């Protein structure tokens, strides 16, 4: 699986604790909410790398790394540990 420019950093950031969209966006210094959601967050969700904590859109929505997929991607590396 090919990761995008920010994917590994986001996966590490959301590994131990779910984060809100704005926290993730600020962490990688991405300014546009619309582009962040369309170009980065949604593809991570569609690839199964990030899991939403709420079943529907919510102001309380947070995102966490899918540890099973993360471990498969990085099993021979020390990324995020």
N, C-alpha and C positions, 0 to 999 in steps of 0.2 A: 504494500500500500504506500502510495506516495503522499508525503505530508507537505502541507503548505508552509509558507514562510513563518507563520506564527503558531502553527499547530502544536509543536513539541512544547513550546513555552506555556501555552494555554493548558495543555494536558498536565504539565507539572504543577501549575498554579492551582488547578482544581482537583488535584489528586487526593489531598487529605481532608478537604473541607469544601462543601458546595459554595459557589460564588454567584453573586448577581451579575447580570449582563454588564452593568456599568463598572463593576469591580474588574471584570476580565478586560473590558475595553480600556479602562484606565491603566491597567497593568502593562498592556502592550503599547500604550500611548496612541491609540487609534481614535481619531476625532469623530468621524461620521458614524452615527448610530445606524443609519440605514445601510450603509455599505458594510459595516462590521457585521450586522445581522445577516445580510444577504451573501456576503463573500466569505465570511469566516465561520460564524457560529452555526448557521444552518447546514453548511457542508459537513462540519464536525458531527452534528447530530445525525445527519443522513448516513454518514459512514459508521455510525455506532460508537464513535470515540467519546462523545459527551452525552450525558443523560440529563434530561430535564427532571427536576424534583417534583414538579406539579404536572398533573395530566393535561391541563389546559393552560392557556396564557393567563398569567396572574401577576400582579404587582409583587407578589412574594416569590415569584419564580427564581429558582437558582439552578445552577448547572454543576454537575460533578463529572469527573473523569470515569469512564467505564473501565474499572480496574482489570477486568478480564481481557479486554481488547488491548489496554495499555501494556499489560504483562506480556501479551503475545508480540507486540511491536518491539518492546524493549527488553526482552527476557535475558539477552546477553550483554546488556549495557547497564551502566550505573546512573542512568538518567533519572533525576528527581528523587534520588534516595539519599 
